[in-house]
Amino acid sequence: MTDAGVMQYGPVVFRPTTEADLGLVLKLENDDENASFIRQWPIDQHRSALADDNIAHMIIQKKSNKAVVGYIILIGLKNPNRSINFKRIVIARKGEGFGRASVRLLKKLAFEKLEAHRLWLDVVEFNERAYKLYESEGFVPEGVHRESLKQGDRFVSVNIMSMLAHEYRRQSDAPD
Ligand SMILES: CC(C)(COP(=O)(O)OP(=O)(O)OC[C@H]1O[C@@H](n2cnc3c(N)ncnc32)[C@H](O)[C@@H]1OP(=O)(O)O)[C@@H](O)C(=O)NCCC(=O)NCCS
């Protein structure tokens, strides 16, 4: 279990994922709307992530009624370089602002609570929605892992993006 705890910001709350949530997590992960944008883990990998203090596996809930709207995974809480991998986000109800609110809360969690120096992610080349969201939230493109992922019979490229602690501080000091 991670010590990331419960956090909230705007319309969303993060709380640690439990065994009882894994059915929904797997359903979202394998849903046609999400599957080509993310990797799939078998249930045992999720299970061991719940017990791993290097990983924050968290459910995203709507603050108003506690409905589950998605989940996130961060890897590298104990990374000696304080470089945390924003491994996965899935939002079930898309286009309602939960993704942006979750990315904002995730930056707060990574930089303010977990004291990350660098928060990084990868995003497949055709995931325009996620790329735009990350870019508009201040993630900087670092480069491309060309055709590094095999999806069915094709190879796809993956963009690497990151944010550094001083960039986060500058952003959070700025007026809205
Ligand atoms: C990517 C994802 C997390 C975004 O969450 P969301 O709740 O749908 O996004 P939001 O409603 O907060 O919108 C955030 C931004 O995404 C972009 N966006 C939203 N819908 C879009 C669409 N249909 N096409 C292109 N961009 C879009 C916009 O820039 C939007 O910003 P705006 O509100 O200023 O217009 C979510 O759609 C998802 O789970 N997708 C499937 C899994 C996935 O791709 N995970 C990320 C892997 S890197």
The ligand as a Gaussian input file, in Angstrom:
#p B3LYP/6-31G(d) Opt

LIG

0 1
 C       -7.052000      11.187000     -21.860000
 C       -8.085000      11.262000     -20.741000
 C       -7.416000      10.881000     -19.424000
 C       -8.539000      12.738000     -20.650000
 O       -9.553000      12.833000     -19.678000
 P      -10.926000      13.585000     -20.006000
 O      -11.702000      13.663000     -18.753000
 O      -11.559000      12.923000     -21.161000
 O      -10.389000      15.030000     -20.437000
 P      -10.990000      16.458000     -20.059000
 O      -12.487000      16.460000     -20.223000
 O      -10.457000      16.897000     -18.745000
 O      -10.363000      17.341000     -21.214000
 C       -9.008000      17.730000     -21.143000
 C       -8.491000      18.209000     -22.476000
 O       -8.390000      17.123000     -23.377000
 C       -8.599000      17.623000     -24.692000
 N       -9.719000      16.914000     -25.266000
 C      -10.865000      16.524000     -24.653000
 N      -11.632000      15.836000     -25.498000
 C      -10.958000      15.796000     -26.659000
 C      -11.220000      15.212000     -27.918000
 N      -12.340000      14.513000     -28.149000
 N      -10.285000      15.355000     -28.893000
 C       -9.143000      16.055000     -28.677000
 N       -8.850000      16.599000     -27.494000
 C       -9.735000      16.492000     -26.511000
 C       -8.892000      19.099000     -24.609000
 O       -7.674000      19.810000     -24.786000
 C       -9.380000      19.227000     -23.191000
 O       -9.120000      20.476000     -22.709000
 P      -10.319000      21.586000     -22.679000
 O      -11.242000      21.116000     -21.614000
 O       -9.602000      22.827000     -22.330000
 O      -10.931000      21.581000     -24.031000
 C       -9.321000      10.377000     -20.999000
 O       -9.964000      10.797000     -22.164000
 C       -9.012000       8.879000     -21.093000
 O       -9.096000       8.169000     -20.118000
 N       -8.672000       8.401000     -22.324000
 C       -8.407000       6.952000     -22.537000
 C       -7.160000       6.454000     -21.829000
 C       -5.966000       7.357000     -22.121000
 O       -5.777000       7.823000     -23.233000
 N       -5.148000       7.581000     -21.083000
 C       -3.950000       8.389000     -21.218000
 C       -2.817000       7.545000     -21.688000
 S       -1.327000       8.525000     -21.915000

